[in-house]
Amino acid sequence: MGIYAPVTDEELTRARRDPAFRQRLLSQNLEVLLSGIKKLRKAPTPTGEDSKQIREGVELAVRLAEIIQGPAGPVKPAR
C-alpha cells in the first residue's frame, strides 16, 4: 500500500450502505497502518515517541482487524 489518504465523506456514506466496500476500505487502511508500524520498527534509533506510536498503532490495528472480522467473519465480495 501507499501513503495514507484520508477517507472522504463520500466513501464513509458508501461504506455505511455497502458492506463489501466497507470491508475493502478497512482492509486497505489496516495495510497502510501496518506498513507504517513496520517502518517505525525498522528505524535505526527508535525514540520513546516511536515506541508510543508503535503501541498505539498496534492497538488500532487490532481494533480494525476485529471490525473487519465482525461477529460472522469477513464479508465476501459480491460477484
Stockholm file with secondary structure:
# STOCKHOLM 1.0

chainA/1-79         MGIYAPVTDEELTRARRDPAFRQRLLSQNLEVLLSGIKKLRKAPTPTGEDSKQIREGVELAVRLAEIIQGPAGPVKPAR
#=GR chainA/1-79 SS CCSCCCCCHHHHHHHHHCHHHHHHHHHHHHHHHHHHHHHHHTCSSCCHHHHHHHHHHHHHHHHHHHHHHTTTCCCCCCC
#=GC SS_cons        CCSCCCCCHHHHHHHHHCHHHHHHHHHHHHHHHHHHHHHHHTCSSCCHHHHHHHHHHHHHHHHHHHHHHTTTCCCCCCC
//
